[in-house]
Amino acid sequence: MATSPPPYSPYPQHPPQPSYPPDPAGHGLRHPRWWQRRWVRYGALSTLLALSGLVILALVREQTGTEGFLVGLGLAVLPVPLLVGAFRWLDRVQPGPWRNVLFAFAWGACAAALIAIVANSFATRWIATATADPSSADTLGATVIAPVVEESAKAAAVLLVFLFRRRDFTGIVDGVVIAGVTATGFAFTENILYLGTAFGTDQLTGDSGIASVTAATFFVRIVLSPFAHPLFTVLTGIGFGIAALSGERQRARRVLVPAAGLLLAMSMHAFWNGSSTFGQYGFFAVYGMFMVPAFGLLTWLAVWTRQRELRTVREELPAYVYAGWLGAAEPFVLGSMRARQMAREYAAYHFGKAAGRAVAEYEGYATALALLRRRGQRGRAGADFVARERELLTELWSRRELVRPALEYAARTAAPGGWPGYGGQAPSAYGGPGWYGAAVPYPAHNPYRS
């Protein structure tokens, strides 16, 4: 086994060149100005979210009362772990950092909710004053104003991650996760308001139990449609995900596709909000004939995209096996969710939780490397392709000793009869049959094999 990193693997025939001209004076890069420093940006963003949270907390508590706020909070939090867990499950192939998830949830629950409650109230009051028809103003506000304002506010979080966390935003799954978690945070705050208000109404009327407004609101918003807001905003996330897969020169596509996703999100949101105006059973008709099929279709799309990422891992990583960076079985272990889980569990059980985390990090870096190479192969990598590839390879190499036993175990256990289409036996991950110096089990078509 080599103790030092092998030479870097073959790059695409025409690696992308930097888009900026060299410094003619030979000077180094200038130091960032104070507002460009990371701690300044983090501090400003944290302060913004904290202030938004305090303001929205005060507004919701003012409308619901303290007791109603606490009841709404207790009920609204119930679907949050399930929804966030579902989005993190989709992101298991290449998990994004938790800081992005926390930012997305905080933006949805605080900043987006504050923008929505202020803008919706202002617009509805202005329409009611201008038309002298409060009932029409409420309908117009719910079906037109609210979808535009709320989806735009939630889309801002996706845009910020897309612009400032570009390395973590590499495809459709990342867009789905960030958009879905943002919408989950927004729905959490909105549910506190609706459930708290419903509880206050029941306190005035004396209703309780199943016949209460609180129970009806809980059934509709928490049981029937906890996925409504995530479903709308995921369309925006898919648009940004497609833009992330586009080349830097495809500027029109990188702008128009996210805009189209946002428009679809607004349209679906408006259709859902307007379902109550479609007659006595309009809500249930829209729910059963439109929302549930749309939810199923988008779920299938997200799962299919995840499987495509695993296939990309199996197809792209053999190039690094040939170059000596990875063991022969690694593309197949890392391209199987079952084998990846086996490796993590083995490392955590035998070597401690730190080893399990190291294997999980190794899997994430390897997936990012495969997706980066696929973009480079299609001419869609950025100017930092070479630097990013070397960075990922360095991260993998620094963890190789710790993760080796776990990957070896997963290679033997996940496919004891051999990897389909790659010879009769499961190759050893490090040395022995299948090692790259002997007989590497390449697929039938490998464009990088010389």
Secondary structure as the mmCIF struct_conf table of DSSP 4:
data_model
#
loop_
_struct_conf.conf_type_id
_struct_conf.id
_struct_conf.beg_label_comp_id
_struct_conf.beg_label_asym_id
_struct_conf.beg_label_seq_id
_struct_conf.end_label_comp_id
_struct_conf.end_label_asym_id
_struct_conf.end_label_seq_id
BEND BEND1 THR A 3 SER A 4
HELX_LH_PP_P HELX_LH_PP_P1 PRO A 5 PRO A 12
BEND BEND2 GLN A 13 HIS A 14
HELX_LH_PP_P HELX_LH_PP_P2 PRO A 15 PRO A 18
BEND BEND3 SER A 19 TYR A 20
TURN_TY1_P TURN_TY1_P1 PRO A 24 ALA A 25
HELX_LH_PP_P HELX_LH_PP_P3 LEU A 29 ARG A 33
HELX_RH_3T_P HELX_RH_3T_P1 TRP A 34 GLN A 36
BEND BEND4 ARG A 37 ARG A 37
HELX_RH_AL_P HELX_RH_AL_P1 ARG A 38 ALA A 76
TURN_TY1_P TURN_TY1_P2 VAL A 77 PRO A 79
HELX_RH_AL_P HELX_RH_AL_P2 VAL A 80 LEU A 90
TURN_TY1_P TURN_TY1_P3 ASP A 91 ASP A 91
BEND BEND5 VAL A 93 GLN A 94
HELX_LH_PP_P HELX_LH_PP_P4 PRO A 95 PRO A 97
HELX_RH_AL_P HELX_RH_AL_P3 TRP A 98 ALA A 106
HELX_RH_PI_P HELX_RH_PI_P1 TRP A 107 ALA A 112
HELX_RH_AL_P HELX_RH_AL_P4 ALA A 113 THR A 131
BEND BEND6 ALA A 132 ALA A 132
HELX_RH_AL_P HELX_RH_AL_P5 PRO A 134 LEU A 140
HELX_RH_PI_P HELX_RH_PI_P2 GLY A 141 ILE A 145
HELX_RH_AL_P HELX_RH_AL_P6 ALA A 146 PHE A 164
HELX_RH_3T_P HELX_RH_3T_P2 ARG A 166 ASP A 168
BEND BEND7 GLY A 171 GLY A 171
HELX_RH_AL_P HELX_RH_AL_P7 ILE A 172 THR A 205
TURN_TY1_P TURN_TY1_P4 GLY A 206 GLY A 206
HELX_RH_3T_P HELX_RH_3T_P3 GLY A 209 ALA A 211
BEND BEND8 SER A 212 SER A 212
HELX_RH_AL_P HELX_RH_AL_P8 VAL A 213 PHE A 218
HELX_RH_PI_P HELX_RH_PI_P3 PHE A 219 LEU A 224
TURN_TY1_P TURN_TY1_P5 PRO A 226 PHE A 227
HELX_RH_AL_P HELX_RH_AL_P9 ALA A 228 LEU A 245
BEND BEND9 SER A 246 SER A 246
TURN_TY1_P TURN_TY1_P6 GLU A 248 ARG A 249
HELX_RH_AL_P HELX_RH_AL_P10 ARG A 251 ASN A 273
HELX_RH_3T_P HELX_RH_3T_P4 GLY A 274 THR A 277
BEND BEND10 PHE A 278 PHE A 278
TURN_TY1_P TURN_TY1_P7 GLN A 280 TYR A 281
HELX_RH_AL_P HELX_RH_AL_P11 GLY A 282 VAL A 286
HELX_RH_PI_P HELX_RH_PI_P4 TYR A 287 MET A 291
HELX_RH_AL_P HELX_RH_AL_P12 VAL A 292 GLU A 316
TURN_TY1_P TURN_TY1_P8 LEU A 317 LEU A 317
HELX_RH_AL_P HELX_RH_AL_P13 PRO A 318 ALA A 323
TURN_TY1_P TURN_TY1_P9 GLY A 324 GLY A 324
BEND BEND11 TRP A 325 LEU A 326
TURN_TY1_P TURN_TY1_P10 ALA A 328 ALA A 329
HELX_RH_AL_P HELX_RH_AL_P14 GLU A 330 VAL A 333
TURN_TY1_P TURN_TY1_P11 LEU A 334 GLY A 335
HELX_RH_AL_P HELX_RH_AL_P15 MET A 337 PHE A 351
HELX_RH_AL_P HELX_RH_AL_P16 LYS A 353 GLN A 377
TURN_TY1_P TURN_TY1_P12 ARG A 378 GLY A 379
TURN_TY1_P TURN_TY1_P13 ALA A 383 ASP A 384
HELX_RH_AL_P HELX_RH_AL_P17 PHE A 385 SER A 398
TURN_TY1_P TURN_TY1_P14 ARG A 399 ARG A 399
HELX_RH_AL_P HELX_RH_AL_P18 ARG A 400 ALA A 414
TURN_TY1_P TURN_TY1_P15 PRO A 416 GLY A 417
TURN_TY1_P TURN_TY1_P16 PRO A 420 GLY A 421
BEND BEND12 TYR A 422 TYR A 422
BEND BEND13 GLY A 424 GLN A 425
HELX_LH_PP_P HELX_LH_PP_P5 ALA A 426 SER A 428
BEND BEND14 ALA A 429 GLY A 432
TURN_TY1_P TURN_TY1_P17 PRO A 433 GLY A 434
TURN_TY1_P TURN_TY1_P18 TYR A 436 GLY A 437
BEND BEND15 ALA A 438 ALA A 438
BEND BEND16 ALA A 444 ALA A 444
TURN_TY1_P TURN_TY1_P19 PRO A 447 TYR A 448
#
